[in-house]
Amino acid sequence: MAKPLGLQSELAAAVAKNDRRRERAWRLHFRLVSAGILALILLFIITYLNVEATFISRAAPFILAGAGLTIGVSLLSITLATLLATFGALGRLSRSATANAIASFYVSFFRGTPLLLQLLFWYLALPQVGIVLDPFVCAVGALGMNYGAYMTELFRAGIQAVPGGQREAAVALGMSESTAFRRIVAPQAFRIIVPAIGNDFVAMLKDSALASAVTLQEILWRAQNIGRKEFKSLQTLLIAAAVYWVLTIAFTAVQNRVEARLAAGDRHKEVKG
Amino acid sequence: MSRTSDLRGATAPHELHPAERPGVLVKPGADPVLRATGIEKWFGENHVLRGASITVWPGETVCILGRSGSGKSTFLRSLNFLEDPTDGRVEIDGVSVAADPFRREGKQRLARIRELRMRAGMVFQEFNLFPHLSVIENCIEAPLHVKGMPRKEAEEIAERYLDKVGLLDKRDEYPSRLSGGQRQRVAIARALSMQPKVLLFDEPTSALDPTLVGEVLKVMADLAHEGRTMIVVTHEMDFAHEAADRVYYMDQGEFAEVGPPEQVIDAPQDPRTAKFLSRFRTLGGKK
């Protein structure tokens, strides 16, 4: 039995209004709880720790000064990892037994051993065979090669996620396999992979803290150093945590924007000349 | 029936059976555009193609009918080596490539396969448009990067064919914004933009919403009537009847019957063809 049209639209409006109110209430609740947690942490810090303004004003800038190094190492490492993963994925998908074996070995070895061990290997083991590297180079090399191994599998999955019909349509038009890959498959795989690279970059920001073990003077090294010296590790580690946290929040936001643009740009791209 | 065995002749020189006579549009003395001889395909233990042969003259439209799994798509895909046949030979416009199941021949053969593919445009069931490229870019991609054609010339050619399929106004649109029927028409324009000698259609309307089938078939019928050389694997009986010069009926990897549509569709001689078509009629398909 149909209700009169006027009644129906009134009902719909009331439902929509109710939905909006619930949504607002939920968001308010969410923010209240988040603020509560933060307030508790701050309360804990203020009441149980000796918050010494003079110490913090000395320590914070010192720790913060490592952020540039952290970001620099991460950027260079993710670049190296992306390069390695591209070759790795091509090797894994290659018909050539040699290329496939090399890529498989690379992935297996670098995923199968601890990142910290790999980092120490660069710094402590290589000098024994006469290769002495700067901590910065060690960090970039170790992080890049390790992440490259993980990303190889990611890239491979991205390439395989492009439907086989795309390659087929390309070669049916007379393209060689390599042209078909370069012009048709790779650009589509890239769109699938980019968000994952962003994820890995944020993970890398945090894993770069391991480089403190090879005396790279990034955020964590500085926090440990000054904290130990003055027996105030609790304060300095909390400061370091805050710096990392802010960094990851910032880069996650950047990544979300890139992702959104990629998704939207597919459909509304402007005409190219 | 003796006709069947005549058409097999796996490695023997291709002899034309009377039923394979060129259709009405063919000028006397013309050379075939495409000739496939004794195509065999094994998928492991599965014998999918059993020495199927086909000859197509310029201007002809040939439809390949047959039930699902009869091997007709595999046969079509063997013509441009998207499927590597186990035995047989394909010749298109003077470029000849033989099966090479043991891959004894290397790069030279691959180059010849590419030559062959440039002469045969293919239209797929699932369209396979390039989603990261606009309509016009889809059409000029291969002319630019395979033929090395100047951009301006490639665009002019592509625009002509987009106009032909009625989609010139969608020139700068992306495939995701087009309907299925429009996508398939762009795919046809893309194939035409390489200016091939023959068009291969692999069930071009099977993935389409029934309301969109008509617009694609109309474009195909127009192409057939203006004298394009086409091989069409299809289930569309009406189209085959109206547009085909000759119809091949495939059964279990071989051609059971070949002839003009009036014969193969209306008065099939081979019992297998007759059985297939009677099923169509009982399902309400028109003859």
Interface residues (C-beta under 8 A of the other chain):
Chain A: P163 G165 Q166 E168 A169 A170 V171 A172 L173 G174 M175 S176 T179 R183 I184 P187 Q188 R191 D266 R267 K269 V271 K272
Chain B: N80 L82 L110 R114 E115 R117 M118 A120 G121 M122 F124 E126 N128 L129 F130 P131 H132 S134 E137 E141 A142 H145 V146 K147 D172 Y174 S176 R177 R190 A191 M194
